[in-house]
Amino acid sequence: VQLQASGGGLVQPGGSLRLSCAASGSIFSGNAMGWYRQAPGNARELVAQITSGGSANYADSVKGRFTISRDGAKNTVNLQMNSLKPDDTATYYCNIRFAFSGITYWGKGTQVTVSS
């Protein structure tokens, strides 16, 4: 399984970005795809995740600002980020976790920088 993320960049506070991640390989049903982020000196933290059934959950810090969605047919997950803040600056990683095996795969990170 491989994950390819795209869409990071530099944006001013209050701006928006959309991250996308495409999974390829043997993608079995019963999985969850998600986005994590890691800022320098901090641990990696969950931003949002969504199951293959469409159930989503978010970190409290992004609720109301970020929206996660997925296209099951294309095995892609998107993260629409609005009202971005400097605290959102981090490297963002997508992952896919298979419920049956418990195995998690990670993509390479994409940098998001929120700065004026």
N, C-alpha and C positions, 0 to 999 in steps of 0.2 A: 504494500500500500504506500502510495506517495501522495503528498499534499503540497500544492503549489499556491502560495498566497500572493496577493497583489493589492495595490491600492493605497499603500502608505504614502506619506509625504509631509510637507511643511504647510501648516495652516494657521491663520490668525485665531486668537481667542474668539469664540462665538461662531466660528466657521464649521463646516461639515466635511467629512470624508466618508468614503465607502470602501470597506475592505471586502475582498472576495477570496475564497479558498476553494480550489477544486481538488477532489480526491480521485485517485485512479488506482486501478488494480482490483483485487478481490474485495469488493465492498458488500458485505453481508448485511441483511436486514437486522433490525434490533441494535441500532447504534445511536450514538449521540455525537454531534459535531459541535465544537465550541471554539471560543476565542479566549485566550489568556494574554496577560501582558506582564512585562517585567521592566521596571525602571531601574537605573543604576543604583546598586546598594540595597535593593529591595528584593523580596522573594517574588516568584512568579505567582500571579493571582488570577482567579477566574474572573472574566468579564461577563460572558454570557454563554449559554449553551442551549442547544435545541435537539430534541430527540427525533428519531425517524418518524415518530407519530405526531410531531409538531409541537410538543410541549416545551416551553422555553422558560428559562430562569436567568436572572440578572444579578450582578453585584449591586448592592444598594447605591454605590457611588455613581452608577450609570443609569439607574432606572429613570425612565421618562426622557432620557436623552438618546440612548442607543436602542436600536432595534435589530434583532437577529432574525434571519430568515434562511430557508434552505429550499433548494430545488432537488427533490429526491431523484428525479429522472437523470439529472446531470451530476448528482453527488457533489453539489456545491453548497457552500454556506456563505452568507453575506452578513456584514455588520455595518449598518448605517449609523454613523456617529454624527450627531448634531449637537449644537451648543457646546462645542469643545472647549475645554479648559486647559491651562498649562499643566495641571496635575494629571491630565490624560496622556502626557508625553511618556512614551515607553516603546519598547519593542513588542509588537503584537504577534502572537503565535496562534495558529489554528491547530486543532487536533481532531481526531476521530477515535472514539472508544467503543469497542464492541462489547455488548452486554454479556454475551454467552461466554466468551473467552477471557474477558477482562483486559484484553490487550489494548493499549493506546498507542497511536502513531502521531507523530508531531511533524509539522511543516517547519521550514526555516522561517525565521521572524521577518516581519516587515516593520520598518521604523515609522512611528507617528510622532511628529514634533509639533506642539502647539505653542506658538510664540509670536509676539508682535515685533 
